[in-house]
Structures are given as C-alpha cells and as structure tokens.
Amino acid sequence: MKNVTIKVVSVMCITGLVLACNQTTKEGAAPASADNEQIKKEIQTKEDAFADVFNSRILKNIGYYADDATSFIQNREPLVGKQAILSFLQSDLASNSNKISFKTNEIFSSNDGNLVVEIGAFKVVDSTDAPINTGNYMTLFEKRDGKYVAVRDMSTSDGRQVSTY
C-alpha cells in the first residue's frame, strides 16, 4: 500500500509541474509575446519626436520622460525627476544652437511589452550640420496609460566626430 501511495503522489507532483510549466492565460491561449519590430518602430518614433522638440528649442509638452524619471549624464550627479531633466536640457539649449538626432539600434522587451530597454546612438551637429559629438545611450521605457515613457536613461560620448552613425 505504501508503494501505491508514493506512486500516486509522484504522478500528481509530476503532472502538477508539467501543467505549471505549460501555463495559459484565462482565455486558454499561450501568453502573448511582444512584437519587437513594432515596438522598435514605436520607440524610434518617440526618439524622433524628442529630437524634434529639442531641436525646436521649446521644451514644453516634451512627453518623453515620466515624472519620476532619472537621467544619468556623464560627469554629473543623476538628474532625478522630469523637471530636473527638463531644466538641464533648457540650460543646454540656452548655451548653444546644436541639433541632435537619435537612432534606435536595438530593443529588448518584456514578454508583455510593458518594459523596453533601448540601445541607441546619438549625433549632435552644429549650425552648419558639422558633427560635434556622437555617442551611445540606453533608455528604459515603461508603458503607462498606453504610451511608452522613459523612466531611466544614460548616455556616453564616444569622442568621435563622424558624419554618419
């Protein structure tokens, strides 16, 4: 009798593990995975809009950063909060007429697409479109109210002056 009980319990445990590893949603379908190509396009569109706003020199309604975002910039203390980030950007705009562009190189998203890490490159040009700074960045986006917002970002200059990415 003892062997039968052990076999029944073992079969129940194995069945439970198999079922747990093969979970489905309430509708009976497997959990959806994010469409990374679509997300990459959406993030690039967001980067293009951010560059347009920055280059217009009017930083109202920037919509890029979450209110609780933190930005890590070289040789500075972290900028904590959307207002601190916008103040920094505004002071940068006051001292130059440079323009910036961003290129999303790759993204890594959670299965549900609510969290996305973007790895990209930036280029800064002067008023004659001569490159003056290039570099790379990483941004963590979170989907809030159906839209991606940057919650953390960091960038680093590569020190090269090139005309293309």
Secondary structure as UniProt FT lines:
FT   HELIX           2..21
FT   TURN            26..27
FT   HELIX           36..56
FT   TURN            60..61
FT   STRAND          65..72
FT   TURN            74..75
FT   STRAND          79..80
FT   HELIX           82..94
FT   STRAND          99..109
FT   TURN            111..112
FT   STRAND          115..125
FT   TURN            127..128
FT   STRAND          131..144
FT   TURN            145..146
FT   STRAND          147..157
//
